[in-house]
Amino acid sequence: MDRNKLKGHVAMLGAEVLWGVSAPLGKAILAAGMSPLLLTNCRMAGAVVLFWLVSLFMPHEDIPPKDMLRIFFASLCGVVVNQFCFVSGLSLTSPVNASIITTSLPILTMVMAAVVLHEPVTRLKVGGVFLGAIGALVLILGSAGGNGEGCIGGDLLVICAQLSFTCYLVFFKSLIGRYNPVTLMKWMFTYSSICFIPFTYTDWIAMDWSGAPAVVTWGTVAFVVGPTFLSYLLLPVGQRFLRPTVTAMYNYVQPIVATAVAIGVGLDRFTPSNAIAVVLVFTGVYLVTRSKSRADMEQEGTN
């Protein structure tokens, strides 16, 4: 494996681990009294501040108006629509349903990459995607405990969230490689905050910030720094060096991390099904990584 691909794999693994931690952390913050939309807006506003601060110590990059427009649409797909639909859907459906639906991301990405980027759908890639999906489902259903029922409207919103992120991974891959991740995310989160603030103004006013418990204050800070700033800083690195389907496959790492955290704090226990799920997920990621890309096939055809 060359150095760039290794860098991409490490970046995606790091981002997904942070997003996996966000599930129990976000649950604790919401249980303490913060609304889902307000937490999402805090993520966006906090990330904007951090990315702009870091950009002051980075070389300046000029972005032409055409690419600025593309970055705006990338922010809609990758942040605004994705976050808004997922949080809104989660408030209407069960966490189990939402987790199951998120396993569709690699499948949707594989299909869209085949249509848009003409990436080959090989047997190895299909097998890896579905093997990973089975592993994620084993883990999710094994931890579900049968609590809560879903809602069709909520399920559809979660599906929309996955579709929007799929569009971000596929349609904006070429844009991602042109700019430094800090520059890219600085503008993406700036646009996202501008779009999202009108939806959460009343939540900002209603929140009793002075009387909020420590878990809300420090938990939100941790949520902004880890699962938002650092994860979205790593995401473009993975997108730059890996194919969209490989990038999406790391989505299956999230339920593993969330389960590991739950086990660590005593909210769950490690079972044989957990071990099987972990093996299936990482085997699936490996198979997709080993599958041939369009460039690989074109190179073989010229030899």
Disulfide bonds with the S-S distance in Angstrom:
none
